Amino acid sequence: MPCEDITEVLRLTIDSQDRLVSYTLTKLTCGGKVSGRSLIRDFVKRKSIMEIMSLNSTEIISSSRVTDQFEEFLYIKHLFSIQSAISAITGESTGRPDDFCVINTISHGDRGIELLAEIKIDLLTDQIKACNRAT
């Protein structure tokens, strides 16, 4: 029987120069990957948080090998999740309501800022539909 909780967990690390070191997006209940734990890693790794905030879904999709609407949705979901978490940390606006991202912890360690957040996928899905990129 499939789990009914569709909440996902975003973990990201930002170094002392405000560059993304790593991120993963997994399911809250089982920790399973969400179509690749770091699906858009190549697009965001080592980018500054300002560069990530300025990325749009068209840039990500056109630079990837997306073959259908479901894959497109997954790429956009990863991007919006990362942007939402950065927005919650910095106060930088994404232009979208950010209530689908709930920060659980933010800590500062040797690797930089480490964030753990829950992503409410049902609310995020509404945002992706609203931007007219995926259905």
CYANA upper distance limits for C-alpha pairs under 8 A (distance plus 0.5 A):
  3 CYS  CA     29 THR  CA      8.19
  5 ASP  CA     28 LEU  CA      8.34
  5 ASP  CA     29 THR  CA      7.64
  6 ILE  CA     27 LYS  CA      7.71
  6 ILE  CA     28 LEU  CA      8.12
  6 ILE  CA    120 LYS  CA      7.69
  6 ILE  CA    121 ILE  CA      6.65
  6 ILE  CA    122 ASP  CA      7.91
  7 THR  CA     27 LYS  CA      6.96
  7 THR  CA     28 LEU  CA      6.22
  7 THR  CA     29 THR  CA      8.40
  7 THR  CA    118 GLU  CA      7.02
  7 THR  CA    119 ILE  CA      6.20
  7 THR  CA    120 LYS  CA      5.43
  7 THR  CA    121 ILE  CA      6.22
  8 GLU  CA     25 LEU  CA      7.13
  8 GLU  CA     26 THR  CA      6.00
  8 GLU  CA     27 LYS  CA      4.86
  8 GLU  CA     28 LEU  CA      5.34
  8 GLU  CA    118 GLU  CA      6.17
  8 GLU  CA    119 ILE  CA      5.57
  8 GLU  CA    120 LYS  CA      7.18
  8 GLU  CA    121 ILE  CA      7.39
  9 VAL  CA     24 THR  CA      8.40
  9 VAL  CA     25 LEU  CA      6.10
  9 VAL  CA     26 THR  CA      5.72
  9 VAL  CA     27 LYS  CA      6.43
  9 VAL  CA     28 LEU  CA      5.94
  9 VAL  CA    116 LEU  CA      7.50
  9 VAL  CA    117 ALA  CA      6.20
  9 VAL  CA    118 GLU  CA      5.12
  9 VAL  CA    119 ILE  CA      6.49
 10 LEU  CA     23 TYR  CA      7.51
 10 LEU  CA     24 THR  CA      6.21
 10 LEU  CA     25 LEU  CA      5.13
 10 LEU  CA     26 THR  CA      7.16
 10 LEU  CA     81 SER  CA      7.88
 10 LEU  CA     82 ILE  CA      8.16
 10 LEU  CA    115 LEU  CA      8.31
 10 LEU  CA    116 LEU  CA      6.30
 10 LEU  CA    117 ALA  CA      5.68
 10 LEU  CA    118 GLU  CA      6.69
 10 LEU  CA    119 ILE  CA      7.38
 11 ARG  CA     23 TYR  CA      5.84
 11 ARG  CA     24 THR  CA      5.80
 11 ARG  CA     25 LEU  CA      7.14
 11 ARG  CA    114 GLU  CA      7.76
 11 ARG  CA    115 LEU  CA      6.09
 11 ARG  CA    116 LEU  CA      5.17
 11 ARG  CA    117 ALA  CA      7.04
 12 LEU  CA     20 LEU  CA      7.93
 12 LEU  CA     21 VAL  CA      8.01
 12 LEU  CA     22 SER  CA      6.05
 12 LEU  CA     23 TYR  CA      4.58
 12 LEU  CA     24 THR  CA      7.07
 12 LEU  CA     82 ILE  CA      8.46
 12 LEU  CA    114 GLU  CA      6.32
 12 LEU  CA    115 LEU  CA      5.86
 12 LEU  CA    116 LEU  CA      7.35
 13 THR  CA     20 LEU  CA      6.51
 13 THR  CA     21 VAL  CA      5.86
 13 THR  CA     22 SER  CA      5.84
 13 THR  CA     23 TYR  CA      6.90
 13 THR  CA    111 ARG  CA      7.73
 13 THR  CA    112 GLY  CA      7.00
 13 THR  CA    113 ILE  CA      6.02
 13 THR  CA    114 GLU  CA      5.00
 13 THR  CA    115 LEU  CA      6.90
 14 ILE  CA     18 ASP  CA      6.12
 14 ILE  CA     19 ARG  CA      5.81
 14 ILE  CA     20 LEU  CA      4.97
 14 ILE  CA     21 VAL  CA      5.93
 14 ILE  CA     22 SER  CA      7.89
 14 ILE  CA    111 ARG  CA      8.11
 14 ILE  CA    112 GLY  CA      6.05
 14 ILE  CA    113 ILE  CA      5.58
 14 ILE  CA    114 GLU  CA      7.06
 15 ASP  CA     19 ARG  CA      5.93
 15 ASP  CA     20 LEU  CA      6.95
 15 ASP  CA     21 VAL  CA      6.77
 15 ASP  CA    111 ARG  CA      6.54
 15 ASP  CA    112 GLY  CA      4.79
 15 ASP  CA    113 ILE  CA      6.79
 16 SER  CA    111 ARG  CA      8.44
 16 SER  CA    112 GLY  CA      5.96
 16 SER  CA    113 ILE  CA      8.10
 17 GLN  CA     48 SER  CA      8.14
 18 ASP  CA     48 SER  CA      6.01
 18 ASP  CA     49 ILE  CA      6.42
 19 ARG  CA     45 LYS  CA      8.08
 19 ARG  CA     46 ARG  CA      5.67
 19 ARG  CA     47 LYS  CA      5.72
 19 ARG  CA     48 SER  CA      4.59
 19 ARG  CA     49 ILE  CA      6.35
 20 LEU  CA     44 VAL  CA      7.31
 20 LEU  CA     45 LYS  CA      5.91
 20 LEU  CA     46 ARG  CA      5.63
 20 LEU  CA     47 LYS  CA      6.36
 20 LEU  CA     48 SER  CA      6.85
 20 LEU  CA     49 ILE  CA      7.25
 21 VAL  CA     45 LYS  CA      6.34
 21 VAL  CA     46 ARG  CA      6.38
 22 SER  CA     41 ARG  CA      7.92
 22 SER  CA     45 LYS  CA      6.98
 23 TYR  CA     37 ARG  CA      8.28
 23 TYR  CA     38 SER  CA      6.55
 23 TYR  CA     41 ARG  CA      7.92
 24 THR  CA     37 ARG  CA      5.23
 24 THR  CA     38 SER  CA      5.48
 25 LEU  CA     33 LYS  CA      7.06
 25 LEU  CA     34 VAL  CA      6.48
 25 LEU  CA     36 GLY  CA      8.41
 25 LEU  CA     37 ARG  CA      5.54
 25 LEU  CA     38 SER  CA      6.99
 25 LEU  CA     78 HIS  CA      7.83
 26 THR  CA     31 GLY  CA      5.76
 26 THR  CA     32 GLY  CA      5.93
 26 THR  CA     33 LYS  CA      5.10
 26 THR  CA     34 VAL  CA      5.81
 26 THR  CA     37 ARG  CA      6.66
 27 LYS  CA     31 GLY  CA      5.26
 27 LYS  CA     32 GLY  CA      5.77
 27 LYS  CA     33 LYS  CA      6.94
 27 LYS  CA     34 VAL  CA      7.16
 28 LEU  CA    118 GLU  CA      8.21
 33 LYS  CA     37 ARG  CA      5.34
 35 SER  CA     39 LEU  CA      7.25
 35 SER  CA     74 LEU  CA      7.58
 38 SER  CA     78 HIS  CA      8.44
 39 LEU  CA     75 TYR  CA      7.29
 39 LEU  CA     78 HIS  CA      7.50
 40 ILE  CA     44 VAL  CA      7.06
 40 ILE  CA     60 ILE  CA      8.40
 40 ILE  CA     75 TYR  CA      7.14
 40 ILE  CA     78 HIS  CA      7.37
 40 ILE  CA     79 LEU  CA      7.84
 41 ARG  CA     45 LYS  CA      5.94
 43 PHE  CA     60 ILE  CA      7.61
 44 VAL  CA     52 ILE  CA      6.90
 47 LYS  CA     51 GLU  CA      6.48
 47 LYS  CA     52 ILE  CA      6.91
 48 SER  CA     52 ILE  CA      6.85
 49 ILE  CA     53 MET  CA      6.60
 49 ILE  CA     86 ILE  CA      7.50
 50 MET  CA     54 SER  CA      6.86
 51 GLU  CA     55 LEU  CA      6.97
 52 ILE  CA     83 GLN  CA      7.36
 53 MET  CA     83 GLN  CA      6.23
 53 MET  CA     86 ILE  CA      8.17
 53 MET  CA     87 SER  CA      8.44
 53 MET  CA     92 GLU  CA      8.44
 53 MET  CA     94 THR  CA      7.43
 55 LEU  CA     59 GLU  CA      7.29
 55 LEU  CA     60 ILE  CA      8.19
 56 ASN  CA     60 ILE  CA      7.31
 57 SER  CA     61 ILE  CA      6.57
 57 SER  CA     75 TYR  CA      8.33
 57 SER  CA     76 ILE  CA      6.26
 57 SER  CA     79 LEU  CA      7.74
 57 SER  CA    133 ARG  CA      8.28
 58 THR  CA     62 SER  CA      6.39
 59 GLU  CA     63 SER  CA      6.70
 60 ILE  CA     64 SER  CA      6.88
 60 ILE  CA     75 TYR  CA      7.83
 60 ILE  CA     76 ILE  CA      8.35
 61 ILE  CA     65 ARG  CA      8.07
 61 ILE  CA     66 VAL  CA      7.00
 61 ILE  CA     72 GLU  CA      7.11
 61 ILE  CA     75 TYR  CA      7.68
 61 ILE  CA     76 ILE  CA      8.49
 66 VAL  CA     71 GLU  CA      6.29
 66 VAL  CA     72 GLU  CA      6.52
 67 THR  CA     71 GLU  CA      7.15
 67 THR  CA     72 GLU  CA      8.24
 68 ASP  CA     72 GLU  CA      6.85
 69 GLN  CA     73 PHE  CA      6.57
 69 GLN  CA    134 ALA  CA      6.61
 69 GLN  CA    135 THR  CA      7.81
 70 PHE  CA     74 LEU  CA      6.91
 70 PHE  CA    134 ALA  CA      8.25
 71 GLU  CA     75 TYR  CA      6.86
 72 GLU  CA     76 ILE  CA      6.72
 72 GLU  CA    133 ARG  CA      8.39
 72 GLU  CA    134 ALA  CA      7.21
 73 PHE  CA     77 LYS  CA      6.45
 73 PHE  CA    128 ILE  CA      8.02
 73 PHE  CA    133 ARG  CA      8.22
 73 PHE  CA    134 ALA  CA      6.06
 73 PHE  CA    135 THR  CA      8.19
 74 LEU  CA     78 HIS  CA      6.78
 75 TYR  CA     79 LEU  CA      6.88
 76 ILE  CA     80 PHE  CA      6.50
 76 ILE  CA    128 ILE  CA      7.75
 77 LYS  CA     81 SER  CA      6.48
 77 LYS  CA    124 LEU  CA      7.82
 77 LYS  CA    125 THR  CA      8.22
 77 LYS  CA    128 ILE  CA      7.96
 78 HIS  CA     82 ILE  CA      6.79
 79 LEU  CA     83 GLN  CA      6.65
 80 PHE  CA     84 SER  CA      6.39
 80 PHE  CA    124 LEU  CA      8.30
 81 SER  CA     85 ALA  CA      6.79
 81 SER  CA    101 CYS  CA      7.75
 81 SER  CA    119 ILE  CA      7.29
 81 SER  CA    124 LEU  CA      8.46
 82 ILE  CA     86 ILE  CA      6.75
 83 GLN  CA     87 SER  CA      6.48
 83 GLN  CA     94 THR  CA      7.32
 84 SER  CA     88 ALA  CA      6.70
 84 SER  CA     94 THR  CA      7.40
 84 SER  CA     98 ASP  CA      6.28
 84 SER  CA    100 PHE  CA      8.43
 84 SER  CA    101 CYS  CA      6.70
 85 ALA  CA     89 ILE  CA      6.92
 85 ALA  CA    101 CYS  CA      6.81
 85 ALA  CA    103 ILE  CA      7.90
 85 ALA  CA    117 ALA  CA      7.68
 86 ILE  CA     90 THR  CA      6.56
 86 ILE  CA     91 GLY  CA      8.38
 86 ILE  CA     92 GLU  CA      8.04
 87 SER  CA     91 GLY  CA      5.55
 87 SER  CA     92 GLU  CA      5.30
 87 SER  CA     93 SER  CA      6.36
 87 SER  CA     94 THR  CA      7.14
 87 SER  CA     98 ASP  CA      8.25
 88 ALA  CA     92 GLU  CA      8.07
 88 ALA  CA     98 ASP  CA      8.00
 88 ALA  CA    101 CYS  CA      8.25
 88 ALA  CA    103 ILE  CA      8.08
 94 THR  CA     98 ASP  CA      8.31
 96 ARG  CA    127 GLN  CA      7.75
 99 ASP  CA    123 LEU  CA      8.37
100 PHE  CA    118 GLU  CA      8.43
100 PHE  CA    119 ILE  CA      6.01
100 PHE  CA    120 LYS  CA      5.28
100 PHE  CA    121 ILE  CA      7.60
100 PHE  CA    123 LEU  CA      6.03
100 PHE  CA    124 LEU  CA      6.35
101 CYS  CA    117 ALA  CA      6.97
101 CYS  CA    118 GLU  CA      6.28
101 CYS  CA    119 ILE  CA      5.23
101 CYS  CA    120 LYS  CA      6.95
102 VAL  CA    117 ALA  CA      5.90
102 VAL  CA    118 GLU  CA      5.59
102 VAL  CA    119 ILE  CA      6.97
102 VAL  CA    120 LYS  CA      8.47
103 ILE  CA    115 LEU  CA      7.91
103 ILE  CA    116 LEU  CA      6.72
103 ILE  CA    117 ALA  CA      4.71
103 ILE  CA    118 GLU  CA      6.90
104 ASN  CA    115 LEU  CA      8.18
104 ASN  CA    116 LEU  CA      5.99
104 ASN  CA    117 ALA  CA      5.53
104 ASN  CA    118 GLU  CA      7.44
105 THR  CA    115 LEU  CA      6.25
105 THR  CA    116 LEU  CA      5.72
105 THR  CA    117 ALA  CA      7.43
106 ILE  CA    113 ILE  CA      7.36
106 ILE  CA    114 GLU  CA      6.18
106 ILE  CA    115 LEU  CA      5.02
106 ILE  CA    116 LEU  CA      7.03
107 SER  CA    113 ILE  CA      6.20
107 SER  CA    114 GLU  CA      5.75
107 SER  CA    115 LEU  CA      7.04
108 HIS  CA    112 GLY  CA      5.95
108 HIS  CA    113 ILE  CA      5.00
108 HIS  CA    114 GLU  CA      6.62
109 GLY  CA    113 ILE  CA      6.93
109 GLY  CA    114 GLU  CA      7.85
119 ILE  CA    124 LEU  CA      8.08
120 LYS  CA    124 LEU  CA      6.81
121 ILE  CA    125 THR  CA      6.35
122 ASP  CA    126 ASP  CA      7.10
123 LEU  CA    127 GLN  CA      7.20
124 LEU  CA    128 ILE  CA      6.89
125 THR  CA    129 LYS  CA      6.75
126 ASP  CA    130 ALA  CA      6.61
127 GLN  CA    131 CYS  CA      6.86
128 ILE  CA    132 ASN  CA      7.22
128 ILE  CA    133 ARG  CA      6.94
128 ILE  CA    134 ALA  CA      6.71
128 ILE  CA    135 THR  CA      8.15
129 LYS  CA    133 ARG  CA      7.02
129 LYS  CA    134 ALA  CA      6.17
129 LYS  CA    135 THR  CA      6.01
